[in-house]
Amino acid sequence: MIRMNDVYQSYGPGTKALKGVDLRIDDGEFVFIVGPSGSGKSTLAKLITAELRPTEGRVVVNDFNTSKMKMSEVPYLRRTLGIVFQDFRLIERKTVYENVEFAMRIVGASPREIKRRVSYVLDLVGILHKARRKPTELSGGEQQRVAIARALVNNPNTIIADEPTGNLDPDRSLEIMMLLQHINDLGTTVIVVTHEKELVNQFDKRVVAIDGGLIISDRQGGYFQYEQT
Amino acid sequence: MNRHNIVYFFREGIKSIFSHGFMSLASVTVMITCLLLTGTALLLVLSVNLTIESMVTLGDIRAYVDETYTREEAEALENKLRMIENVSGVDFIPNDRALEEMRDEFGTDSWLLDGLEYDNPLRHSYRIMVVNIDEYDQTIADIESVQGIADVHSSRESVNKLSVIRNILGTVSLSLMVLLGAVAVVIISNTIKLATFDRREEIAIMKMIGATDGFIRFPFIIESVILSQVAALIAFGLQWLAYNYIVSIGLSSIELIEMIDFSTVKYYFLGGFMSTAFVFGVLGSIISIRKFLKV
């Protein structure tokens, strides 16, 4: 569960990225956070992952109050999240399997658990047959599947994807979104930060629109509805 | 730290050593040089110390009894001498034994002393050993103040000069240790910084997927510990070989300085080298990785 109360975020004097944001995302939801470039949507995502601490206000993510938490607690918050990036951020020198396995090592999983769970998530995202390949041998869509598998492998409460389809063609983008929807159907909260109107419109999901650092719309339904308000 | 990750940490640390081969070699070389220079200075200090100690503990002080004293009166002084603080041993040398010793020293020319046994001009004396060299001057003064002691011979000047040399060497070796330690830390930290810089993306990913700073840091610490311990072992071997070689070719023939036997201090050197290198290695890696962890 994610709660933001009256959150302000500034990057220096006169540069306010968020101006009093209130947001609640319950467990099991699928939420799009949309808005134009510079609207503050990535700042919102960074507040959730604790890359940023709010300048003012309160941010609680999966029972961690990021406004007050110690730096040493940040890794434990991030373990409750699965983070997917636009540029995949896979480790090139490692194979697909190792990239996913690595996330389990970090939490101290046993070799037996790792073997079982990694195979399961690679199969879930449809990339098990390429487990021994290096990321550079895969297409963009396949790399993003690996990134999603890595985000999923520790069974996080929430997946947060920041422009996950930004580097993909429309067909691959749709595949990735379908995959995220499937993950959501299995019970994981999914938050997708994007500016791709067409993609958002293909799913009847909650859309939080942000512009100029303010939430200007928050409703169930597509991106165009936000534009019409 | 989780036991499942120990193998991973070692594997990553060792991999990194080979992927930055040149810098690894540079840091090992610098570390060896630092340890060798410090070790050499330390060996010199120990040798000078040994020289001073053996001079005073092996009976460097000779106290001569008043020539009017009979042998029995001279022997009676032994208790007074033993009671002096800092005196560890007293050996009475009657004048007939002194003459015998002199004959031995003269060797083939000992015939020159023939006839002296009938009217021995030598005095009874004591060879005195002390405990603490730092109280050397005071001890000599105490001996001189004993009634019946006419004269005291010692290597006071030599001992004092050697003490000065020892103190200078001690300061030099300590300064070297600090200076070279700093150099070693900088070089090791640069090696690790290079490895860290090379993997900064990877570190950022690790941070974002929930790795603790300890998890990220550990392979780099392993890397620097391995490098520093390899350097310590090589430096120890080289120090041993070089020192023994130098002693064997000449320094041992200089009677002024008694060179320390390396085998008597080898475990101290091994432990000292390894622990010093360990501290510098770990310090270097912690310093270098710190800024990359701020994600």
Interface residues (C-beta under 8 A of the other chain):
Chain A: T49 E51 S72 P75 Y76 R78 R79 L81 I83 F85 R89 L90 I91 F102 A103 R105 I106 V107 G108 A109 S110 P111 R150 A151 N154
Chain B: N2 H4 N5 Y8 E201 E202 A204 I205 M206 K207 M208 I209 G210 A211 T212 D213 F215 V295
